[in-house]
Amino acid sequence: MWVRTRAVVAGGVALVLLAVVGALVLVRRIGGELRLPLTSRTCTVQADGRVVLDADQMANAATIAAIGAQLGMPERAVVVALATAYQESGLRNLPDGDRDSIGLFQQRPSQGWGSPQEIRDPRYAARRFYTALKKVRGWERMRITDAAQRVQRSAFPEAYQKWADESAVLARALLGDATGAVACTLMGTPVMRGATAVAALTRNLALDWGLPGDDVPTDLTGLTLAAADQRDGWRYAHWLVSHARDHGVKRVRFGDLEWTARKGSWTAVGGESEARVVAEVYADS
Protein backbone atom coordinates (compact mmCIF):
# COMPACT_ATOMS: atom_id res chain seq x y z
CA MET A 1 0.00 0.00 0.00
CA TRP A 2 2.81 2.43 0.91
CA VAL A 3 4.55 1.70 -2.39
CA ARG A 4 1.34 2.34 -4.30
CA THR A 5 0.74 5.64 -2.49
CA ARG A 6 4.27 6.81 -3.23
CA ALA A 7 3.75 5.94 -6.89
CA VAL A 8 0.52 7.95 -7.02
CA VAL A 9 2.19 10.93 -5.34
CA ALA A 10 5.16 10.70 -7.70
CA GLY A 11 2.80 10.59 -10.67
CA GLY A 12 0.98 13.67 -9.40
CA VAL A 13 4.23 15.57 -8.95
CA ALA A 14 5.28 14.65 -12.48
CA LEU A 15 2.01 16.00 -13.87
CA VAL A 16 2.45 19.25 -11.97
CA LEU A 17 6.01 19.60 -13.29
CA LEU A 18 4.80 19.00 -16.83
CA ALA A 19 2.15 21.69 -16.41
CA VAL A 20 4.75 24.16 -15.12
CA VAL A 21 7.10 23.36 -17.98
CA GLY A 22 4.23 23.80 -20.44
CA ALA A 23 3.41 27.20 -18.99
CA LEU A 24 7.04 28.27 -19.21
CA VAL A 25 7.15 27.24 -22.85
CA LEU A 26 4.36 29.73 -23.51
CA VAL A 27 6.55 32.53 -22.20
CA ARG A 28 8.48 34.19 -24.97
CA ARG A 29 11.49 36.47 -24.91
CA ILE A 30 10.98 39.83 -26.58
CA GLY A 31 13.52 42.63 -26.46
CA GLY A 32 15.48 40.92 -23.72
CA GLU A 33 12.45 40.66 -21.43
CA LEU A 34 10.32 37.67 -20.63
CA ARG A 35 6.70 38.42 -21.49
CA LEU A 36 3.56 36.38 -21.82
CA PRO A 37 1.97 36.29 -25.27
CA LEU A 38 -1.31 38.08 -25.87
CA THR A 39 -3.76 36.65 -23.34
CA SER A 40 -7.00 38.30 -24.47
CA ARG A 41 -7.97 38.26 -28.11
CA THR A 42 -11.73 38.58 -27.86
CA CYS A 43 -13.64 40.74 -30.32
CA THR A 44 -17.37 41.28 -29.92
CA VAL A 45 -19.60 42.49 -32.74
CA GLN A 46 -23.04 43.89 -31.88
CA ALA A 47 -25.28 44.77 -34.82
CA ASP A 48 -28.84 43.44 -34.46
CA GLY A 49 -27.20 40.30 -33.11
CA ARG A 50 -23.98 39.32 -31.40
CA VAL A 51 -20.87 37.55 -32.73
CA VAL A 52 -17.65 36.80 -30.82
CA LEU A 53 -14.39 36.17 -32.71
CA ASP A 54 -10.71 36.13 -31.90
CA ALA A 55 -8.43 38.82 -33.33
CA ASP A 56 -7.28 36.79 -36.35
CA GLN A 57 -10.85 35.93 -37.35
CA MET A 58 -11.93 39.53 -36.87
CA ALA A 59 -9.15 40.88 -39.08
CA ASN A 60 -9.95 38.39 -41.84
CA ALA A 61 -13.67 39.19 -41.68
CA ALA A 62 -12.91 42.92 -41.94
CA THR A 63 -10.73 42.40 -45.01
CA ILE A 64 -13.35 40.22 -46.72
CA ALA A 65 -16.00 42.90 -46.14
CA ALA A 66 -13.72 45.74 -47.26
CA ILE A 67 -12.77 44.01 -50.51
CA GLY A 68 -16.45 43.45 -51.25
CA ALA A 69 -17.19 47.13 -50.67
CA GLN A 70 -14.22 48.19 -52.80
CA LEU A 71 -15.54 46.05 -55.66
CA GLY A 72 -18.99 47.62 -55.34
CA MET A 73 -20.63 44.38 -54.23
CA PRO A 74 -23.93 44.66 -52.31
CA GLU A 75 -24.16 43.76 -48.64
CA ARG A 76 -25.71 40.38 -49.44
CA ALA A 77 -22.60 39.41 -51.39
CA VAL A 78 -20.49 40.19 -48.32
CA VAL A 79 -22.80 37.97 -46.25
CA VAL A 80 -22.33 35.13 -48.75
CA ALA A 81 -18.55 35.58 -48.71
CA LEU A 82 -18.36 35.66 -44.91
CA ALA A 83 -20.60 32.60 -44.55
CA THR A 84 -18.40 30.74 -47.04
CA ALA A 85 -15.19 31.62 -45.20
CA TYR A 86 -16.84 30.73 -41.89
CA GLN A 87 -17.63 27.25 -43.16
CA GLU A 88 -14.49 26.60 -45.18
CA SER A 89 -11.84 27.84 -42.75
CA GLY A 90 -13.47 29.24 -39.62
CA LEU A 91 -12.40 32.69 -40.91
CA ARG A 92 -8.74 31.64 -40.70
CA ASN A 93 -6.15 31.86 -43.45
CA LEU A 94 -5.27 28.16 -43.37
CA PRO A 95 -1.99 27.04 -44.97
CA ASP A 96 -3.59 23.84 -46.26
CA GLY A 97 -6.75 21.71 -46.20
CA ASP A 98 -8.48 18.92 -48.07
CA ARG A 99 -6.26 17.86 -50.96
CA ASP A 100 -4.68 21.09 -52.26
CA SER A 101 -7.18 23.51 -50.68
CA ILE A 102 -5.67 26.71 -49.23
CA GLY A 103 -6.67 29.83 -47.38
CA LEU A 104 -9.84 31.53 -46.18
CA PHE A 105 -12.07 30.01 -48.85
CA GLN A 106 -10.11 26.78 -49.25
CA GLN A 107 -9.60 27.49 -52.93
CA ARG A 108 -7.65 24.93 -54.95
CA PRO A 109 -4.79 25.74 -57.34
CA SER A 110 -5.64 22.59 -59.30
CA GLN A 111 -9.09 24.04 -60.05
CA GLY A 112 -7.76 27.29 -61.43
CA TRP A 113 -8.16 29.58 -58.44
CA GLY A 114 -4.55 30.76 -58.65
CA SER A 115 -1.12 29.80 -57.39
CA PRO A 116 -0.69 28.69 -53.76
CA GLN A 117 1.09 31.96 -53.01
CA GLU A 118 -1.75 34.01 -54.49
CA ILE A 119 -4.48 32.11 -52.68
CA ARG A 120 -2.72 32.56 -49.33
CA ASP A 121 -3.25 36.31 -49.74
CA PRO A 122 -6.67 37.03 -48.12
CA ARG A 123 -7.29 39.98 -50.47
CA TYR A 124 -6.59 37.95 -53.59
CA ALA A 125 -8.76 35.09 -52.28
CA ALA A 126 -11.67 37.42 -51.48
CA ARG A 127 -11.46 39.10 -54.90
CA ARG A 128 -11.53 35.74 -56.66
CA PHE A 129 -14.55 34.66 -54.62
CA TYR A 130 -16.53 37.82 -55.42
CA THR A 131 -15.56 37.58 -59.09
CA ALA A 132 -16.88 34.02 -59.23
CA LEU A 133 -20.06 34.97 -57.35
CA LYS A 134 -20.84 37.76 -59.82
CA LYS A 135 -20.85 35.17 -62.62
CA VAL A 136 -23.62 33.14 -60.92
CA ARG A 137 -26.86 34.17 -62.57
CA GLY A 138 -29.49 35.16 -60.04
CA TRP A 139 -27.28 34.72 -56.97
CA GLU A 140 -28.93 37.77 -55.35
CA ARG A 141 -32.23 35.89 -55.06
CA MET A 142 -30.73 32.62 -53.81
CA ARG A 143 -30.42 31.42 -50.25
CA ILE A 144 -27.00 32.16 -48.79
CA THR A 145 -26.02 28.49 -48.91
CA ASP A 146 -27.17 28.06 -52.52
CA ALA A 147 -25.20 31.08 -53.72
CA ALA A 148 -22.10 29.92 -51.86
CA GLN A 149 -22.46 26.39 -53.19
CA ARG A 150 -22.62 27.58 -56.79
CA VAL A 151 -19.16 29.04 -56.28
CA GLN A 152 -17.60 26.41 -54.03
CA ARG A 153 -19.20 23.18 -55.27
CA SER A 154 -18.83 21.60 -51.85
CA ALA A 155 -19.70 18.04 -50.88
CA PHE A 156 -21.84 19.63 -48.14
CA PRO A 157 -24.04 22.13 -49.99
CA GLU A 158 -26.26 23.00 -47.00
CA ALA A 159 -23.36 23.71 -44.64
CA TYR A 160 -23.05 27.43 -45.44
CA GLN A 161 -26.56 28.32 -44.28
CA LYS A 162 -25.79 27.82 -40.59
CA TRP A 163 -23.44 30.81 -40.74
CA ALA A 164 -25.92 33.16 -42.43
CA ASP A 165 -27.07 34.95 -39.25
CA GLU A 166 -23.53 35.50 -37.89
CA SER A 167 -22.37 36.70 -41.29
CA ALA A 168 -25.25 39.18 -41.54
CA VAL A 169 -24.26 40.66 -38.17
CA LEU A 170 -20.64 41.01 -39.29
CA ALA A 171 -21.61 42.54 -42.63
CA ARG A 172 -23.84 45.17 -41.00
CA ALA A 173 -21.05 46.22 -38.66
CA LEU A 174 -18.13 46.08 -41.08
CA LEU A 175 -19.99 47.94 -43.82
CA GLY A 176 -20.77 50.79 -41.44
CA ASP A 177 -24.47 50.18 -40.81
CA ALA A 178 -24.01 50.12 -37.03
CA THR A 179 -22.36 52.52 -34.57
CA GLY A 180 -19.53 51.40 -32.29
CA ALA A 181 -20.34 47.80 -33.19
CA VAL A 182 -16.85 46.20 -33.26
CA ALA A 183 -15.01 46.13 -29.95
CA CYS A 184 -11.81 44.15 -29.33
CA THR A 185 -9.93 43.81 -26.04
CA LEU A 186 -6.22 43.31 -26.71
CA MET A 187 -3.75 42.86 -23.87
CA GLY A 188 -0.03 42.23 -24.17
CA THR A 189 2.74 43.24 -26.55
CA PRO A 190 1.58 44.85 -29.84
CA VAL A 191 2.80 43.24 -33.05
CA MET A 192 3.90 46.59 -34.49
CA ARG A 193 4.72 50.04 -33.15
CA GLY A 194 5.37 53.59 -34.29
CA ALA A 195 6.23 54.41 -37.89
CA THR A 196 6.23 50.73 -38.88
CA ALA A 197 2.63 50.36 -37.66
CA VAL A 198 1.50 53.56 -39.37
CA ALA A 199 3.09 52.52 -42.67
CA ALA A 200 1.40 49.10 -42.50
CA LEU A 201 -1.96 50.66 -41.72
CA THR A 202 -1.67 53.09 -44.63
CA ARG A 203 -0.63 50.33 -47.04
CA ASN A 204 -3.38 47.93 -45.99
CA LEU A 205 -6.11 50.59 -45.96
CA ALA A 206 -5.15 51.21 -49.58
CA LEU A 207 -5.29 47.49 -50.37
CA ASP A 208 -8.57 46.80 -48.56
CA TRP A 209 -10.50 50.01 -49.25
CA GLY A 210 -8.71 51.43 -52.27
CA LEU A 211 -7.74 54.59 -50.39
CA PRO A 212 -4.83 56.48 -51.99
CA GLY A 213 -1.96 56.57 -49.53
CA ASP A 214 -1.35 60.29 -50.05
CA ASP A 215 -4.94 61.01 -48.98
CA VAL A 216 -4.27 59.61 -45.50
CA PRO A 217 -2.48 62.18 -43.30
CA THR A 218 -0.03 60.35 -41.05
CA ASP A 219 2.64 60.99 -38.45
CA LEU A 220 4.85 58.73 -36.34
CA THR A 221 2.03 57.91 -33.91
CA GLY A 222 -1.09 57.59 -36.03
CA LEU A 223 -3.22 58.61 -38.98
CA THR A 224 -6.41 60.44 -39.88
CA LEU A 225 -9.08 59.37 -42.38
CA ALA A 226 -11.66 61.71 -43.88
CA ALA A 227 -15.18 60.29 -43.75
CA ALA A 228 -17.72 61.33 -46.39
CA ASP A 229 -20.55 60.34 -44.07
CA GLN A 230 -21.33 58.33 -40.94
CA ARG A 231 -21.37 55.04 -42.82
CA ASP A 232 -17.91 55.58 -44.27
CA GLY A 233 -16.62 56.68 -40.89
CA TRP A 234 -17.80 53.54 -39.15
CA ARG A 235 -16.49 51.34 -41.95
CA TYR A 236 -12.98 52.69 -41.39
CA ALA A 237 -13.28 52.82 -37.60
CA HIS A 238 -14.47 49.21 -37.37
CA TRP A 239 -11.74 48.09 -39.80
CA LEU A 240 -9.09 49.78 -37.64
CA VAL A 241 -10.37 48.07 -34.48
CA SER A 242 -10.60 44.74 -36.32
CA HIS A 243 -6.94 45.07 -37.34
CA ALA A 244 -5.75 46.54 -34.05
CA ARG A 245 -3.77 43.52 -32.90
CA ASP A 246 -1.80 42.98 -36.10
CA HIS A 247 -1.19 46.72 -36.66
CA GLY A 248 -0.45 48.00 -33.18
CA VAL A 249 -3.54 50.23 -32.97
CA LYS A 250 -3.97 51.71 -29.50
CA ARG A 251 -6.89 54.09 -29.93
CA VAL A 252 -9.59 54.84 -32.52
CA ARG A 253 -11.93 57.81 -32.46
CA PHE A 254 -14.85 58.75 -34.68
CA GLY A 255 -17.30 61.50 -33.87
CA ASP A 256 -17.91 61.54 -30.14
CA LEU A 257 -16.98 57.89 -29.52
CA GLU A 258 -13.57 56.42 -28.75
CA TRP A 259 -12.23 52.86 -28.51
CA THR A 260 -9.02 51.92 -26.71
CA ALA A 261 -7.19 48.61 -26.87
CA ARG A 262 -6.79 48.40 -23.11
CA LYS A 263 -10.43 49.02 -22.26
CA GLY A 264 -11.77 47.20 -25.31
CA SER A 265 -14.98 49.20 -25.62
CA TRP A 266 -16.40 52.36 -27.15
CA THR A 267 -17.05 55.26 -24.78
CA ALA A 268 -18.36 58.78 -25.22
CA VAL A 269 -15.71 61.51 -25.26
CA GLY A 270 -15.93 65.27 -25.08
CA GLY A 271 -15.47 67.67 -27.93
CA GLU A 272 -17.32 68.35 -31.14
CA SER A 273 -18.22 65.56 -33.51
CA GLU A 274 -15.94 65.58 -36.55
CA ALA A 275 -16.21 63.88 -39.93
CA ARG A 276 -12.90 62.09 -39.59
CA VAL A 277 -11.53 58.90 -38.10
CA VAL A 278 -8.42 59.21 -35.96
CA ALA A 279 -6.22 56.23 -35.09
CA GLU A 280 -3.30 56.18 -32.66
CA VAL A 281 -0.69 53.41 -32.60
CA TYR A 282 1.67 52.29 -29.85
CA ALA A 283 4.80 54.40 -29.79
CA ASP A 284 8.22 52.86 -30.38
CA SER A 285 9.59 51.63 -27.05
C-alpha positions in Angstrom: 0.0 0.0 0.0 2.8 2.4 0.9 4.6 1.7 -2.4 1.3 2.3 -4.3 0.7 5.6 -2.5 4.3 6.8 -3.2 3.8 5.9 -6.9 0.5 8.0 -7.0 2.2 10.9 -5.3 5.2 10.7 -7.7 2.8 10.6 -10.7 1.0 13.7 -9.4 4.2 15.6 -9.0 5.3 14.6 -12.5 2.0 16.0 -13.9 2.5 19.3 -12.0 6.0 19.6 -13.3 4.8 19.0 -16.8 2.2 21.7 -16.4 4.8 24.2 -15.1 7.1 23.4 -18.0 4.2 23.8 -20.4 3.4 27.2 -19.0 7.0 28.3 -19.2 7.2 27.2 -22.8 4.4 29.7 -23.5 6.5 32.5 -22.2 8.5 34.2 -25.0 11.5 36.5 -24.9 11.0 39.8 -26.6 13.5 42.6 -26.5 15.5 40.9 -23.7 12.4 40.7 -21.4 10.3 37.7 -20.6 6.7 38.4 -21.5 3.6 36.4 -21.8 2.0 36.3 -25.3 -1.3 38.1 -25.9 -3.8 36.6 -23.3 -7.0 38.3 -24.5 -8.0 38.3 -28.1 -11.7 38.6 -27.9 -13.6 40.7 -30.3 -17.4 41.3 -29.9 -19.6 42.5 -32.7 -23.0 43.9 -31.9 -25.3 44.8 -34.8 -28.8 43.4 -34.5 -27.2 40.3 -33.1 -24.0 39.3 -31.4 -20.9 37.5 -32.7 -17.6 36.8 -30.8 -14.4 36.2 -32.7 -10.7 36.1 -31.9 -8.4 38.8 -33.3 -7.3 36.8 -36.3 -10.9 35.9 -37.3 -11.9 39.5 -36.9 -9.2 40.9 -39.1 -10.0 38.4 -41.8 -13.7 39.2 -41.7 -12.9 42.9 -41.9 -10.7 42.4 -45.0 -13.4 40.2 -46.7 -16.0 42.9 -46.1 -13.7 45.7 -47.3 -12.8 44.0 -50.5 -16.5 43.4 -51.3 -17.2 47.1 -50.7 -14.2 48.2 -52.8 -15.5 46.1 -55.7 -19.0 47.6 -55.3 -20.6 44.4 -54.2 -23.9 44.7 -52.3 -24.2 43.8 -48.6 -25.7 40.4 -49.4 -22.6 39.4 -51.4 -20.5 40.2 -48.3 -22.8 38.0 -46.2 -22.3 35.1 -48.7 -18.5 35.6 -48.7 -18.4 35.7 -44.9 -20.6 32.6 -44.6 -18.4 30.7 -47.0 -15.2 31.6 -45.2 -16.8 30.7 -41.9 -17.6 27.3 -43.2 -14.5 26.6 -45.2 -11.8 27.8 -42.8 -13.5 29.2 -39.6 -12.4 32.7 -40.9 -8.7 31.6 -40.7 -6.1 31.9 -43.4 -5.3 28.2 -43.4 -2.0 27.0 -45.0 -3.6 23.8 -46.3 -6.7 21.7 -46.2 -8.5 18.9 -48.1 -6.3 17.9 -51.0 -4.7 21.1 -52.3 -7.2 23.5 -50.7 -5.7 26.7 -49.2 -6.7 29.8 -47.4 -9.8 31.5 -46.2 -12.1 30.0 -48.9 -10.1 26.8 -49.2 -9.6 27.5 -52.9 -7.6 24.9 -54.9 -4.8 25.7 -57.3 -5.6 22.6 -59.3 -9.1 24.0 -60.0 -7.8 27.3 -61.4 -8.2 29.6 -58.4 -4.6 30.8 -58.7 -1.1 29.8 -57.4 -0.7 28.7 -53.8 1.1 32.0 -53.0 -1.7 34.0 -54.5 -4.5 32.1 -52.7 -2.7 32.6 -49.3 -3.2 36.3 -49.7 -6.7 37.0 -48.1 -7.3 40.0 -50.5 -6.6 38.0 -53.6 -8.8 35.1 -52.3 -11.7 37.4 -51.5 -11.5 39.1 -54.9 -11.5 35.7 -56.7 -14.6 34.7 -54.6 -16.5 37.8 -55.4 -15.6 37.6 -59.1 -16.9 34.0 -59.2 -20.1 35.0 -57.3 -20.8 37.8 -59.8 -20.9 35.2 -62.6 -23.6 33.1 -60.9 -26.9 34.2 -62.6 -29.5 35.2 -60.0 -27.3 34.7 -57.0 -28.9 37.8 -55.4 -32.2 35.9 -55.1 -30.7 32.6 -53.8 -30.4 31.4 -50.3 -27.0 32.2 -48.8 -26.0 28.5 -48.9 -27.2 28.1 -52.5 -25.2 31.1 -53.7 -22.1 29.9 -51.9 -22.5 26.4 -53.2 -22.6 27.6 -56.8 -19.2 29.0 -56.3 -17.6 26.4 -54.0 -19.2 23.2 -55.3 -18.8 21.6 -51.8 -19.7 18.0 -50.9 -21.8 19.6 -48.1 -24.0 22.1 -50.0 -26.3 23.0 -47.0 -23.4 23.7 -44.6 -23.1 27.4 -45.4 -26.6 28.3 -44.3 -25.8 27.8 -40.6 -23.4 30.8 -40.7 -25.9 33.2 -42.4 -27.1 34.9 -39.2 -23.5 35.5 -37.9 -22.4 36.7 -41.3 -25.3 39.2 -41.5 -24.3 40.7 -38.2 -20.6 41.0 -39.3 -21.6 42.5 -42.6 -23.8 45.2 -41.0 -21.1 46.2 -38.7 -18.1 46.1 -41.1 -20.0 47.9 -43.8 -20.8 50.8 -41.4 -24.5 50.2 -40.8 -24.0 50.1 -37.0 -22.4 52.5 -34.6 -19.5 51.4 -32.3 -20.3 47.8 -33.2 -16.9 46.2 -33.3 -15.0 46.1 -29.9 -11.8 44.2 -29.3 -9.9 43.8 -26.0 -6.2 43.3 -26.7 -3.8 42.9 -23.9 0.0 42.2 -24.2 2.7 43.2 -26.6 1.6 44.9 -29.8 2.8 43.2 -33.0 3.9 46.6 -34.5 4.7 50.0 -33.1 5.4 53.6 -34.3 6.2 54.4 -37.9 6.2 50.7 -38.9 2.6 50.4 -37.7 1.5 53.6 -39.4 3.1 52.5 -42.7 1.4 49.1 -42.5 -2.0 50.7 -41.7 -1.7 53.1 -44.6 -0.6 50.3 -47.0 -3.4 47.9 -46.0 -6.1 50.6 -46.0 -5.1 51.2 -49.6 -5.3 47.5 -50.4 -8.6 46.8 -48.6 -10.5 50.0 -49.3 -8.7 51.4 -52.3 -7.7 54.6 -50.4 -4.8 56.5 -52.0 -2.0 56.6 -49.5 -1.4 60.3 -50.1 -4.9 61.0 -49.0 -4.3 59.6 -45.5 -2.5 62.2 -43.3 0.0 60.3 -41.1 2.6 61.0 -38.5 4.8 58.7 -36.3 2.0 57.9 -33.9 -1.1 57.6 -36.0 -3.2 58.6 -39.0 -6.4 60.4 -39.9 -9.1 59.4 -42.4 -11.7 61.7 -43.9 -15.2 60.3 -43.7 -17.7 61.3 -46.4 -20.5 60.3 -44.1 -21.3 58.3 -40.9 -21.4 55.0 -42.8 -17.9 55.6 -44.3 -16.6 56.7 -40.9 -17.8 53.5 -39.1 -16.5 51.3 -42.0 -13.0 52.7 -41.4 -13.3 52.8 -37.6 -14.5 49.2 -37.4 -11.7 48.1 -39.8 -9.1 49.8 -37.6 -10.4 48.1 -34.5 -10.6 44.7 -36.3 -6.9 45.1 -37.3 -5.7 46.5 -34.1 -3.8 43.5 -32.9 -1.8 43.0 -36.1 -1.2 46.7 -36.7 -0.5 48.0 -33.2 -3.5 50.2 -33.0 -4.0 51.7 -29.5 -6.9 54.1 -29.9 -9.6 54.8 -32.5 -11.9 57.8 -32.5 -14.8 58.7 -34.7 -17.3 61.5 -33.9 -17.9 61.5 -30.1 -17.0 57.9 -29.5 -13.6 56.4 -28.7 -12.2 52.9 -28.5 -9.0 51.9 -26.7 -7.2 48.6 -26.9 -6.8 48.4 -23.1 -10.4 49.0 -22.3 -11.8 47.2 -25.3 -15.0 49.2 -25.6 -16.4 52.4 -27.1 -17.1 55.3 -24.8 -18.4 58.8 -25.2 -15.7 61.5 -25.3 -15.9 65.3 -25.1 -15.5 67.7 -27.9 -17.3 68.4 -31.1 -18.2 65.6 -33.5 -15.9 65.6 -36.6 -16.2 63.9 -39.9 -12.9 62.1 -39.6 -11.5 58.9 -38.1 -8.4 59.2 -36.0 -6.2 56.2 -35.1 -3.3 56.2 -32.7 -0.7 53.4 -32.6 1.7 52.3 -29.9 4.8 54.4 -29.8 8.2 52.9 -30.4 9.6 51.6 -27.1 
